Amino acid sequence: AHGQNVLRAKGIIDVAGQDRRLVLQAVHMLLEGDYIGPWPPGPRQSRLVLIGRHLDAHALSHAFHACIA
């Protein structure tokens, strides 16, 4: 819905039931992702960085947290 305002996005995501890390990259409306090596030992933590304009940080944070399994 807001892809035109996302200049760049990059992240590593912990997907439920998956032992590998999901790496995401995006530029505007183009999104690419792929699984890479296993998570290192210890707690897993998803991270996502968005660079954009006119983005609602609160709404984005809420939407991201709604995806937690």
All heavy atoms as TSV, in Angstrom:
chain	resi	resn	atom	element	x	y	z
A	1	ALA	N	N	0.813	-1.205	0.000
A	1	ALA	CA	C	0.000	0.000	0.000
A	1	ALA	C	C	0.856	1.269	0.000
A	1	ALA	O	O	0.407	2.290	-0.484
A	1	ALA	CB	C	-0.923	-0.002	1.212
A	2	HIS	N	N	2.067	1.190	0.564
A	2	HIS	CA	C	2.914	2.378	0.676
A	2	HIS	C	C	4.259	2.191	-0.009
A	2	HIS	O	O	5.215	2.889	0.300
A	2	HIS	CB	C	3.137	2.727	2.150
A	2	HIS	CG	C	1.860	2.952	2.888
A	2	HIS	ND1	N	1.126	4.097	2.758
A	2	HIS	CD2	C	1.174	2.157	3.733
A	2	HIS	CE1	C	0.046	4.013	3.510
A	2	HIS	NE2	N	0.052	2.834	4.109
A	3	GLY	N	N	4.326	1.244	-0.936
A	3	GLY	CA	C	5.583	0.928	-1.603
A	3	GLY	C	C	6.249	2.113	-2.271
A	3	GLY	O	O	7.467	2.221	-2.295
A	4	GLN	N	N	5.457	3.033	-2.789
A	4	GLN	CA	C	6.026	4.203	-3.456
A	4	GLN	C	C	6.769	5.110	-2.480
A	4	GLN	O	O	7.607	5.907	-2.895
A	4	GLN	CB	C	4.955	4.988	-4.217
A	4	GLN	CG	C	3.943	5.690	-3.335
A	4	GLN	CD	C	2.780	4.825	-2.857
A	4	GLN	OE1	O	2.794	3.606	-2.999
A	4	GLN	NE2	N	1.776	5.450	-2.278
A	5	ASN	N	N	6.496	4.974	-1.191
A	5	ASN	CA	C	7.166	5.794	-0.183
A	5	ASN	C	C	8.332	5.085	0.501
A	5	ASN	O	O	9.032	5.691	1.289
A	5	ASN	CB	C	6.166	6.250	0.877
A	5	ASN	CG	C	5.174	7.242	0.311
A	5	ASN	OD1	O	5.506	8.047	-0.549
A	5	ASN	ND2	N	3.949	7.179	0.780
A	6	VAL	N	N	8.508	3.804	0.212
A	6	VAL	CA	C	9.636	3.058	0.769
A	6	VAL	C	C	10.796	3.186	-0.210
A	6	VAL	O	O	10.761	2.652	-1.312
A	6	VAL	CB	C	9.288	1.575	0.998
A	6	VAL	CG1	C	10.514	0.806	1.470
A	6	VAL	CG2	C	8.163	1.447	2.007
A	7	LEU	N	N	11.807	3.937	0.194
A	7	LEU	CA	C	12.969	4.107	-0.674
A	7	LEU	C	C	13.881	2.890	-0.609
A	7	LEU	O	O	14.436	2.468	-1.614
A	7	LEU	CB	C	13.732	5.369	-0.276
A	7	LEU	CG	C	12.910	6.661	-0.290
A	7	LEU	CD1	C	13.740	7.818	0.214
A	7	LEU	CD2	C	12.364	6.934	-1.677
A	8	ARG	N	N	14.007	2.315	0.589
A	8	ARG	CA	C	14.890	1.165	0.778
A	8	ARG	C	C	14.437	0.402	2.009
A	8	ARG	O	O	14.008	0.994	2.998
A	8	ARG	CB	C	16.322	1.668	0.988
A	8	ARG	CG	C	17.366	0.602	1.090
A	8	ARG	CD	C	17.910	0.241	-0.299
A	8	ARG	NE	N	19.126	-0.559	-0.167
A	8	ARG	CZ	C	19.145	-1.872	-0.177
A	8	ARG	NH1	N	18.029	-2.556	-0.278
A	8	ARG	NH2	N	20.276	-2.528	-0.076
A	9	ALA	N	N	14.530	-0.902	1.956
A	9	ALA	CA	C	14.230	-1.751	3.106
A	9	ALA	C	C	15.218	-2.897	3.114
A	9	ALA	O	O	15.615	-3.402	2.054
A	9	ALA	CB	C	12.806	-2.288	3.047
A	10	LYS	N	N	15.616	-3.292	4.298
A	10	LYS	CA	C	16.571	-4.384	4.441
A	10	LYS	C	C	16.286	-5.065	5.770
A	10	LYS	O	O	16.027	-4.400	6.765
A	10	LYS	CB	C	17.982	-3.824	4.427
A	10	LYS	CG	C	19.055	-4.812	4.143
A	10	LYS	CD	C	20.366	-4.086	3.935
A	10	LYS	CE	C	21.259	-4.920	3.061
A	10	LYS	NZ	N	22.518	-4.293	2.778
A	11	GLY	N	N	16.337	-6.384	5.798
A	11	GLY	CA	C	16.072	-7.049	7.055
A	11	GLY	C	C	16.441	-8.511	7.070
A	11	GLY	O	O	16.662	-9.129	6.031
A	12	ILE	N	N	16.513	-9.041	8.276
A	12	ILE	CA	C	16.699	-10.469	8.524
A	12	ILE	C	C	15.523	-10.885	9.395
A	12	ILE	O	O	15.291	-10.305	10.459
A	12	ILE	CB	C	18.034	-10.758	9.222
A	12	ILE	CG1	C	19.203	-10.316	8.336
A	12	ILE	CG2	C	18.141	-12.237	9.567
A	12	ILE	CD1	C	20.565	-10.472	8.972
A	13	ILE	N	N	14.781	-11.886	8.937
A	13	ILE	CA	C	13.527	-12.252	9.576
A	13	ILE	C	C	13.600	-13.699	10.075
A	13	ILE	O	O	14.067	-14.594	9.375
A	13	ILE	CB	C	12.351	-12.122	8.577
A	13	ILE	CG1	C	12.344	-10.734	7.917
A	13	ILE	CG2	C	11.028	-12.426	9.242
A	13	ILE	CD1	C	12.158	-9.578	8.859
A	14	ASP	N	N	13.115	-13.916	11.293
A	14	ASP	CA	C	12.978	-15.242	11.881
A	14	ASP	C	C	11.592	-15.755	11.515
A	14	ASP	O	O	10.585	-15.239	11.984
A	14	ASP	CB	C	13.146	-15.159	13.400
A	14	ASP	CG	C	12.970	-16.497	14.086
A	14	ASP	OD1	O	12.977	-17.527	13.402
A	14	ASP	OD2	O	12.833	-16.487	15.323
A	15	VAL	N	N	11.541	-16.762	10.647
A	15	VAL	CA	C	10.270	-17.334	10.194
A	15	VAL	C	C	9.973	-18.574	11.030
A	15	VAL	O	O	10.821	-19.457	11.151
A	15	VAL	CB	C	10.339	-17.692	8.689
A	15	VAL	CG1	C	9.054	-18.345	8.228
A	15	VAL	CG2	C	10.648	-16.450	7.861
A	16	ALA	N	N	8.784	-18.634	11.601
A	16	ALA	CA	C	8.380	-19.777	12.428
A	16	ALA	C	C	8.534	-21.077	11.654
A	16	ALA	O	O	8.140	-21.176	10.494
A	16	ALA	CB	C	6.937	-19.606	12.894
A	17	GLY	N	N	9.142	-22.076	12.307
A	17	GLY	CA	C	9.314	-23.380	11.702
A	17	GLY	C	C	10.474	-23.481	10.721
A	17	GLY	O	O	10.663	-24.508	10.086
A	18	GLN	N	N	11.255	-22.436	10.583
A	18	GLN	CA	C	12.372	-22.409	9.633
A	18	GLN	C	C	13.673	-22.227	10.417
A	18	GLN	O	O	13.768	-21.337	11.254
A	18	GLN	CB	C	12.177	-21.251	8.645
A	18	GLN	CG	C	13.185	-21.156	7.551
A	18	GLN	CD	C	13.252	-22.373	6.656
A	18	GLN	OE1	O	14.229	-23.086	6.692
A	18	GLN	NE2	N	12.218	-22.611	5.869
A	19	ASP	N	N	14.657	-23.056	10.157
A	19	ASP	CA	C	15.940	-22.955	10.853
A	19	ASP	C	C	16.882	-21.950	10.209
A	19	ASP	O	O	17.887	-21.587	10.791
A	19	ASP	CB	C	16.636	-24.319	10.890
A	19	ASP	CG	C	15.915	-25.293	11.807
A	19	ASP	OD1	O	15.242	-24.819	12.740
A	19	ASP	OD2	O	16.021	-26.503	11.579
A	20	ARG	N	N	16.556	-21.528	8.979
A	20	ARG	CA	C	17.426	-20.576	8.277
A	20	ARG	C	C	16.899	-19.156	8.409
A	20	ARG	O	O	15.730	-18.935	8.694
A	20	ARG	CB	C	17.517	-20.955	6.797
A	20	ARG	CG	C	18.148	-22.320	6.593
A	20	ARG	CD	C	18.143	-22.726	5.146
A	20	ARG	NE	N	16.763	-22.886	4.684
A	20	ARG	CZ	C	16.422	-22.920	3.405
A	20	ARG	NH1	N	17.310	-22.799	2.463
A	20	ARG	NH2	N	15.155	-23.077	3.069
A	21	ARG	N	N	17.777	-18.193	8.183
A	21	ARG	CA	C	17.421	-16.773	8.228
A	21	ARG	C	C	16.860	-16.337	6.883
A	21	ARG	O	O	17.392	-16.682	5.844
A	21	ARG	CB	C	18.655	-15.934	8.550
A	21	ARG	CG	C	19.239	-16.239	9.913
A	21	ARG	CD	C	20.577	-15.602	10.100
A	21	ARG	NE	N	21.557	-16.347	9.295
A	21	ARG	CZ	C	22.801	-15.973	9.107
A	21	ARG	NH1	N	23.247	-14.855	9.634
A	21	ARG	NH2	N	23.615	-16.704	8.387
A	22	LEU	N	N	15.773	-15.573	6.916
A	22	LEU	CA	C	15.207	-14.985	5.702
A	22	LEU	C	C	15.755	-13.569	5.566
A	22	LEU	O	O	15.565	-12.739	6.457
A	22	LEU	CB	C	13.677	-14.951	5.762
A	22	LEU	CG	C	12.975	-14.260	4.593
A	22	LEU	CD1	C	13.275	-14.987	3.280
A	22	LEU	CD2	C	11.482	-14.194	4.842
A	23	VAL	N	N	16.441	-13.299	4.473
A	23	VAL	CA	C	17.007	-11.979	4.221
A	23	VAL	C	C	16.135	-11.290	3.187
A	23	VAL	O	O	15.853	-11.845	2.119
A	23	VAL	CB	C	18.466	-12.081	3.716
A	23	VAL	CG1	C	18.998	-10.713	3.339
A	23	VAL	CG2	C	19.340	-12.710	4.786
A	24	LEU	N	N	15.693	-10.065	3.503
A	24	LEU	CA	C	14.851	-9.273	2.606
A	24	LEU	C	C	15.565	-7.996	2.202
A	24	LEU	O	O	16.253	-7.379	3.014
A	24	LEU	CB	C	13.547	-8.881	3.306
A	24	LEU	CG	C	12.627	-9.987	3.770
A	24	LEU	CD1	C	11.456	-9.393	4.542
A	24	LEU	CD2	C	12.125	-10.786	2.589
A	25	GLN	N	N	15.358	-7.596	0.943
A	25	GLN	CA	C	15.829	-6.308	0.456
A	25	GLN	C	C	14.744	-5.744	-0.443
A	25	GLN	O	O	14.108	-6.491	-1.189
A	25	GLN	CB	C	17.117	-6.453	-0.350
A	25	GLN	CG	C	18.280	-6.946	0.470
A	25	GLN	CD	C	19.557	-6.889	-0.326
A	25	GLN	OE1	O	19.986	-5.810	-0.716
A	25	GLN	NE2	N	20.159	-8.039	-0.569
A	26	ALA	N	N	14.551	-4.445	-0.380
A	26	ALA	CA	C	13.544	-3.814	-1.231
A	26	ALA	C	C	13.999	-2.423	-1.635
A	26	ALA	O	O	14.672	-1.731	-0.877
A	26	ALA	CB	C	12.206	-3.726	-0.504
A	27	VAL	N	N	13.611	-2.056	-2.840
A	27	VAL	CA	C	13.789	-0.704	-3.353
A	27	VAL	C	C	12.460	-0.328	-3.986
A	27	VAL	O	O	11.992	-1.020	-4.901
A	27	VAL	CB	C	14.922	-0.626	-4.400
A	27	VAL	CG1	C	15.024	0.764	-4.979
A	27	VAL	CG2	C	16.244	-1.062	-3.798
A	28	HIS	N	N	11.836	0.717	-3.457
A	28	HIS	CA	C	10.501	1.131	-3.898
A	28	HIS	C	C	9.564	-0.066	-3.861
A	28	HIS	O	O	9.392	-0.662	-2.819
A	28	HIS	CB	C	10.556	1.803	-5.264
A	28	HIS	CG	C	11.306	3.092	-5.246
A	28	HIS	ND1	N	10.816	4.226	-4.632
A	28	HIS	CD2	C	12.525	3.418	-5.730
A	28	HIS	CE1	C	11.708	5.199	-4.754
A	28	HIS	NE2	N	12.754	4.731	-5.418
A	29	MET	N	N	9.001	-0.469	-4.971
A	29	MET	CA	C	8.005	-1.537	-4.998
A	29	MET	C	C	8.610	-2.900	-5.328
A	29	MET	O	O	7.892	-3.873	-5.467
A	29	MET	CB	C	6.924	-1.204	-6.028
A	29	MET	CG	C	6.315	0.172	-5.847
A	29	MET	SD	S	4.945	0.214	-4.755
A	29	MET	CE	C	3.628	-0.132	-5.853
A	30	LEU	N	N	9.926	-2.972	-5.455
A	30	LEU	CA	C	10.596	-4.228	-5.776
A	30	LEU	C	C	11.102	-4.875	-4.497
A	30	LEU	O	O	11.894	-4.292	-3.768
A	30	LEU	CB	C	11.762	-3.989	-6.737
A	30	LEU	CG	C	11.409	-3.315	-8.055
A	30	LEU	CD1	C	12.670	-2.998	-8.833
A	30	LEU	CD2	C	10.487	-4.206	-8.872
A	31	LEU	N	N	10.646	-6.097	-4.233
A	31	LEU	CA	C	11.026	-6.821	-3.021
A	31	LEU	C	C	11.665	-8.141	-3.413
A	31	LEU	O	O	11.164	-8.848	-4.292
A	31	LEU	CB	C	9.788	-7.084	-2.151
A	31	LEU	CG	C	9.983	-7.961	-0.926
A	31	LEU	CD1	C	10.874	-7.261	0.098
A	31	LEU	CD2	C	8.645	-8.319	-0.319
A	32	GLU	N	N	12.762	-8.457	-2.757
A	32	GLU	CA	C	13.461	-9.711	-3.011
A	32	GLU	C	C	13.838	-10.333	-1.672
A	32	GLU	O	O	14.238	-9.631	-0.748
A	32	GLU	CB	C	14.718	-9.428	-3.827
A	32	GLU	CG	C	15.484	-10.652	-4.230
A	32	GLU	CD	C	16.662	-10.295	-5.108
A	32	GLU	OE1	O	16.461	-10.020	-6.302
A	32	GLU	OE2	O	17.781	-10.277	-4.572
A	33	GLY	N	N	13.718	-11.625	-1.580
A	33	GLY	CA	C	14.087	-12.314	-0.354
A	33	GLY	C	C	14.543	-13.716	-0.637
A	33	GLY	O	O	14.145	-14.327	-1.633
A	34	ASP	N	N	15.392	-14.225	0.251
A	34	ASP	CA	C	15.874	-15.592	0.112
A	34	ASP	C	C	16.384	-16.071	1.467
A	34	ASP	O	O	16.802	-15.270	2.297
A	34	ASP	CB	C	16.999	-15.665	-0.916
A	34	ASP	CG	C	17.193	-17.063	-1.475
A	34	ASP	OD1	O	16.454	-17.996	-1.081
A	34	ASP	OD2	O	18.081	-17.239	-2.321
A	35	TYR	N	N	16.347	-17.372	1.670
A	35	TYR	CA	C	16.882	-17.946	2.895
A	35	TYR	C	C	18.390	-18.099	2.768
A	35	TYR	O	O	18.900	-18.460	1.705
A	35	TYR	CB	C	16.250	-19.306	3.178
A	35	TYR	CG	C	14.826	-19.198	3.663
A	35	TYR	CD1	C	13.768	-19.399	2.806
A	35	TYR	CD2	C	14.574	-18.878	4.980
A	35	TYR	CE1	C	12.465	-19.299	3.252
A	35	TYR	CE2	C	13.274	-18.765	5.443
A	35	TYR	CZ	C	12.226	-18.977	4.568
A	35	TYR	OH	O	10.942	-18.863	5.026
A	36	ILE	N	N	19.087	-17.799	3.859
A	36	ILE	CA	C	20.527	-18.009	3.907
A	36	ILE	C	C	20.818	-18.969	5.051
A	36	ILE	O	O	19.900	-19.572	5.589
A	36	ILE	CB	C	21.303	-16.676	4.053
A	36	ILE	CG1	C	20.957	-15.974	5.362
A	36	ILE	CG2	C	21.040	-15.779	2.869
A	36	ILE	CD1	C	21.869	-14.800	5.669
A	37	GLY	N	N	22.040	-19.084	5.457
A	37	GLY	CA	C	22.478	-20.046	6.462
A	37	GLY	C	C	21.654	-20.066	7.735
A	37	GLY	O	O	20.795	-19.220	7.961
A	38	PRO	N	N	21.944	-21.043	8.578
A	38	PRO	CA	C	21.198	-21.196	9.826
A	38	PRO	C	C	21.469	-20.051	10.799
A	38	PRO	O	O	22.471	-19.350	10.691
A	38	PRO	CB	C	21.720	-22.512	10.399
A	38	PRO	CG	C	23.059	-22.689	9.791
A	38	PRO	CD	C	23.002	-22.041	8.439
A	39	TRP	N	N	20.547	-19.896	11.732
A	39	TRP	CA	C	20.724	-18.909	12.792
A	39	TRP	C	C	21.888	-19.342	13.688
A	39	TRP	O	O	22.040	-20.525	13.954
A	39	TRP	CB	C	19.458	-18.794	13.635
A	39	TRP	CG	C	18.363	-18.047	12.963
A	39	TRP	CD1	C	17.378	-18.566	12.180
A	39	TRP	CD2	C	18.148	-16.642	13.001
A	39	TRP	NE1	N	16.565	-17.571	11.731
A	39	TRP	CE2	C	17.008	-16.375	12.230
A	39	TRP	CE3	C	18.791	-15.579	13.612
A	39	TRP	CZ2	C	16.503	-15.101	12.050
A	39	TRP	CZ3	C	18.294	-14.310	13.439
A	39	TRP	CH2	C	17.164	-14.067	12.671
A	40	PRO	N	N	22.665	-18.394	14.163
A	40	PRO	CA	C	23.701	-18.762	15.126
A	40	PRO	C	C	23.048	-19.167	16.456
A	40	PRO	O	O	21.894	-18.838	16.712
A	40	PRO	CB	C	24.528	-17.484	15.287
A	40	PRO	CG	C	23.671	-16.380	14.789
A	40	PRO	CD	C	22.691	-16.979	13.830
A	41	PRO	N	N	23.774	-19.887	17.304
A	41	PRO	CA	C	23.216	-20.276	18.602
A	41	PRO	C	C	22.787	-19.044	19.409
A	41	PRO	O	O	23.374	-17.973	19.270
A	41	PRO	CB	C	24.377	-20.988	19.294
A	41	PRO	CG	C	25.310	-21.395	18.202
A	41	PRO	CD	C	25.140	-20.380	17.111
A	42	GLY	N	N	21.769	-19.212	20.215
A	42	GLY	CA	C	21.271	-18.114	21.041
A	42	GLY	C	C	19.916	-17.646	20.562
A	42	GLY	O	O	19.340	-18.198	19.622
A	43	PRO	N	N	19.394	-16.609	21.201
A	43	PRO	CA	C	18.065	-16.112	20.828
A	43	PRO	C	C	18.059	-15.504	19.420
A	43	PRO	O	O	19.028	-14.904	18.988
A	43	PRO	CB	C	17.756	-15.046	21.885
A	43	PRO	CG	C	19.036	-14.749	22.567
A	43	PRO	CD	C	19.981	-15.873	22.305
A	44	ARG	N	N	16.955	-15.696	18.742
A	44	ARG	CA	C	16.774	-15.135	17.404
A	44	ARG	C	C	16.047	-13.800	17.511
A	44	ARG	O	O	15.174	-13.629	18.360
A	44	ARG	CB	C	15.947	-16.069	16.540
A	44	ARG	CG	C	16.574	-17.421	16.350
A	44	ARG	CD	C	15.637	-18.274	15.531
A	44	ARG	NE	N	16.183	-19.605	15.314
A	44	ARG	CZ	C	15.631	-20.493	14.497
A	44	ARG	NH1	N	14.519	-20.204	13.859
A	44	ARG	NH2	N	16.179	-21.672	14.347
A	45	GLN	N	N	16.396	-12.888	16.625
A	45	GLN	CA	C	15.730	-11.585	16.636
A	45	GLN	C	C	15.592	-11.081	15.209
A	45	GLN	O	O	16.579	-10.899	14.501
A	45	GLN	CB	C	16.525	-10.577	17.459
A	45	GLN	CG	C	15.838	-9.244	17.572
A	45	GLN	CD	C	16.611	-8.277	18.449
A	45	GLN	OE1	O	17.754	-8.509	18.812
A	45	GLN	NE2	N	15.983	-7.179	18.786
A	46	SER	N	N	14.357	-10.866	14.790
A	46	SER	CA	C	14.108	-10.279	13.479
A	46	SER	C	C	14.456	-8.799	13.520
A	46	SER	O	O	14.244	-8.136	14.536
A	46	SER	CB	C	12.635	-10.435	13.082
A	46	SER	OG	O	12.294	-11.787	12.919
A	47	ARG	N	N	14.987	-8.304	12.404
A	47	ARG	CA	C	15.314	-6.881	12.292
A	47	ARG	C	C	14.911	-6.408	10.917
A	47	ARG	O	O	15.162	-7.079	9.920
A	47	ARG	CB	C	16.799	-6.641	12.478
A	47	ARG	CG	C	17.246	-6.941	13.870
A	47	ARG	CD	C	18.639	-6.503	14.063
A	47	ARG	NE	N	18.722	-6.071	15.450
A	47	ARG	CZ	C	19.721	-5.428	15.953
A	47	ARG	NH1	N	20.726	-5.100	15.204
A	47	ARG	NH2	N	19.731	-5.093	17.216
A	48	LEU	N	N	14.301	-5.243	10.866
A	48	LEU	CA	C	13.889	-4.658	9.600
A	48	LEU	C	C	14.154	-3.160	9.657
A	48	LEU	O	O	13.750	-2.492	10.605
A	48	LEU	CB	C	12.403	-4.924	9.340
A	48	LEU	CG	C	11.842	-4.418	8.029
A	48	LEU	CD1	C	12.497	-5.127	6.844
A	48	LEU	CD2	C	10.335	-4.616	7.988
A	49	VAL	N	N	14.848	-2.666	8.645
A	49	VAL	CA	C	15.143	-1.233	8.547
A	49	VAL	C	C	14.432	-0.704	7.315
A	49	VAL	O	O	14.585	-1.247	6.217
A	49	VAL	CB	C	16.669	-0.988	8.436
A	49	VAL	CG1	C	16.944	0.492	8.226
A	49	VAL	CG2	C	17.384	-1.502	9.665
A	50	LEU	N	N	13.639	0.346	7.501
A	50	LEU	CA	C	12.955	1.004	6.387
A	50	LEU	C	C	13.455	2.439	6.258
A	50	LEU	O	O	13.536	3.156	7.260
A	50	LEU	CB	C	11.443	1.038	6.627
A	50	LEU	CG	C	10.728	-0.294	6.683
A	50	LEU	CD1	C	9.285	-0.097	7.116
A	50	LEU	CD2	C	10.786	-0.993	5.352
A	51	ILE	N	N	13.766	2.829	5.062
A	51	ILE	CA	C	14.112	4.217	4.761
A	51	ILE	C	C	13.066	4.701	3.778
A	51	ILE	O	O	12.850	4.081	2.730
A	51	ILE	CB	C	15.521	4.318	4.150
A	51	ILE	CG1	C	16.559	3.777	5.115
A	51	ILE	CG2	C	15.821	5.770	3.760
A	51	ILE	CD1	C	17.934	3.622	4.514
A	52	GLY	N	N	12.389	5.775	4.124
A	52	GLY	CA	C	11.327	6.250	3.244
A	52	GLY	C	C	10.883	7.644	3.587
A	52	GLY	O	O	11.526	8.362	4.353
A	53	ARG	N	N	9.778	8.008	3.012
A	53	ARG	CA	C	9.199	9.329	3.254
A	53	ARG	C	C	7.704	9.152	3.538
A	53	ARG	O	O	7.064	8.249	2.998
A	53	ARG	CB	C	9.425	10.231	2.049
A	53	ARG	CG	C	8.850	9.663	0.792
A	53	ARG	CD	C	9.081	10.554	-0.407
A	53	ARG	NE	N	8.681	9.789	-1.580
A	53	ARG	CZ	C	9.425	9.564	-2.620
A	53	ARG	NH1	N	10.630	10.067	-2.694
A	53	ARG	NH2	N	8.980	8.858	-3.626
A	54	HIS	N	N	7.187	9.990	4.417
A	54	HIS	CA	C	5.759	9.986	4.766
A	54	HIS	C	C	5.300	8.630	5.287
A	54	HIS	O	O	4.191	8.190	4.994
A	54	HIS	CB	C	4.892	10.411	3.577
A	54	HIS	CG	C	5.354	11.637	2.879
A	54	HIS	ND1	N	5.408	12.862	3.495
A	54	HIS	CD2	C	5.820	11.823	1.618
A	54	HIS	CE1	C	5.869	13.750	2.639
A	54	HIS	NE2	N	6.139	13.149	1.494
A	55	LEU	N	N	6.162	7.942	6.030
A	55	LEU	CA	C	5.807	6.641	6.606
A	55	LEU	C	C	5.334	6.829	8.042
A	55	LEU	O	O	5.881	7.636	8.778
A	55	LEU	CB	C	7.014	5.702	6.576
A	55	LEU	CG	C	7.566	5.358	5.193
A	55	LEU	CD1	C	8.839	4.530	5.317
A	55	LEU	CD2	C	6.524	4.623	4.362
A	56	ASP	N	N	4.326	6.086	8.425
A	56	ASP	CA	C	3.777	6.134	9.780
A	56	ASP	C	C	4.491	5.079	10.625
A	56	ASP	O	O	4.172	3.887	10.551
A	56	ASP	CB	C	2.278	5.877	9.721
A	56	ASP	CG	C	1.594	5.960	11.067
A	56	ASP	OD1	O	2.278	5.880	12.119
A	56	ASP	OD2	O	0.357	6.090	11.075
A	57	ALA	N	N	5.471	5.504	11.398
A	57	ALA	CA	C	6.297	4.572	12.180
A	57	ALA	C	C	5.442	3.727	13.123
A	57	ALA	O	O	5.668	2.525	13.265
A	57	ALA	CB	C	7.360	5.340	12.959
A	58	HIS	N	N	4.454	4.338	13.767
A	58	HIS	CA	C	3.599	3.606	14.706
A	58	HIS	C	C	2.808	2.519	13.979
A	58	HIS	O	O	2.746	1.367	14.433
A	58	HIS	CB	C	2.658	4.564	15.426
A	58	HIS	CG	C	1.718	3.871	16.363
A	58	HIS	ND1	N	2.136	3.322	17.560
A	58	HIS	CD2	C	0.394	3.613	16.265
A	58	HIS	CE1	C	1.094	2.762	18.159
A	58	HIS	NE2	N	0.034	2.924	17.395
A	59	ALA	N	N	2.208	2.845	12.856
A	59	ALA	CA	C	1.408	1.874	12.103
A	59	ALA	C	C	2.290	0.752	11.565
A	59	ALA	O	O	1.904	-0.423	11.593
A	59	ALA	CB	C	0.664	2.562	10.962
A	60	LEU	N	N	3.483	1.093	11.092
A	60	LEU	CA	C	4.395	0.070	10.581
A	60	LEU	C	C	4.855	-0.860	11.700
A	60	LEU	O	O	4.914	-2.077	11.518
A	60	LEU	CB	C	5.600	0.724	9.906
A	60	LEU	CG	C	5.313	1.354	8.549
A	60	LEU	CD1	C	6.493	2.198	8.102
A	60	LEU	CD2	C	5.002	0.282	7.521
A	61	SER	N	N	5.176	-0.305	12.850
A	61	SER	CA	C	5.591	-1.118	13.983
A	61	SER	C	C	4.458	-2.046	14.426
A	61	SER	O	O	4.681	-3.229	14.699
A	61	SER	CB	C	6.025	-0.217	15.143
A	61	SER	OG	O	6.419	-0.975	16.242
A	62	HIS	N	N	3.252	-1.518	14.469
A	62	HIS	CA	C	2.093	-2.317	14.855
A	62	HIS	C	C	1.886	-3.467	13.858
A	62	HIS	O	O	1.661	-4.615	14.245
A	62	HIS	CB	C	0.863	-1.435	14.933
A	62	HIS	CG	C	-0.396	-2.124	15.336
A	62	HIS	ND1	N	-0.447	-3.397	15.831
A	62	HIS	CD2	C	-1.682	-1.714	15.330
A	62	HIS	CE1	C	-1.692	-3.736	16.093
A	62	HIS	NE2	N	-2.450	-2.734	15.787
A	63	ALA	N	N	1.973	-3.194	12.565
A	63	ALA	CA	C	1.789	-4.221	11.543
A	63	ALA	C	C	2.882	-5.284	11.629
A	63	ALA	O	O	2.608	-6.479	11.490
A	63	ALA	CB	C	1.776	-3.573	10.154
A	64	PHE	N	N	4.103	-4.850	11.873
A	64	PHE	CA	C	5.219	-5.792	11.982
A	64	PHE	C	C	5.024	-6.696	13.203
A	64	PHE	O	O	5.179	-7.913	13.112
A	64	PHE	CB	C	6.526	-5.029	12.072
A	64	PHE	CG	C	7.747	-5.905	12.012
A	64	PHE	CD1	C	8.091	-6.570	10.855
A	64	PHE	CD2	C	8.563	-6.059	13.123
A	64	PHE	CE1	C	9.204	-7.384	10.785
A	64	PHE	CE2	C	9.690	-6.862	13.077
A	64	PHE	CZ	C	10.003	-7.533	11.901
A	65	HIS	N	N	4.646	-6.124	14.325
A	65	HIS	CA	C	4.426	-6.928	15.532
A	65	HIS	C	C	3.232	-7.876	15.400
A	65	HIS	O	O	3.186	-8.912	16.059
A	65	HIS	CB	C	4.290	-6.018	16.758
A	65	HIS	CG	C	5.589	-5.498	17.236
A	65	HIS	ND1	N	6.086	-4.286	16.824
A	65	HIS	CD2	C	6.510	-6.022	18.053
A	65	HIS	CE1	C	7.266	-4.091	17.386
A	65	HIS	NE2	N	7.561	-5.126	18.137
A	66	ALA	N	N	2.278	-7.533	14.553
A	66	ALA	CA	C	1.120	-8.408	14.329
A	66	ALA	C	C	1.517	-9.691	13.598
A	66	ALA	O	O	0.767	-10.673	13.610
A	66	ALA	CB	C	0.057	-7.659	13.536
A	67	CYS	N	N	2.703	-9.700	12.986
A	67	CYS	CA	C	3.175	-10.877	12.261
A	67	CYS	C	C	3.905	-11.881	13.153
A	67	CYS	O	O	4.251	-12.972	12.700
A	67	CYS	CB	C	4.140	-10.442	11.145
A	67	CYS	SG	S	3.359	-9.455	9.869
A	68	ILE	N	N	4.125	-11.539	14.399
A	68	ILE	CA	C	4.859	-12.418	15.288
A	68	ILE	C	C	4.071	-13.687	15.550
A	68	ILE	O	O	2.902	-13.643	15.910
A	68	ILE	CB	C	5.186	-11.701	16.616
A	68	ILE	CG1	C	6.136	-10.535	16.359
A	68	ILE	CG2	C	5.788	-12.677	17.625
A	68	ILE	CD1	C	6.406	-9.667	17.573
A	69	ALA	N	N	4.740	-14.823	15.328
A	69	ALA	CA	C	4.074	-16.120	15.522
A	69	ALA	C	C	4.281	-16.617	16.941
A	69	ALA	O	O	5.244	-16.354	17.575
A	69	ALA	CB	C	4.636	-17.141	14.533
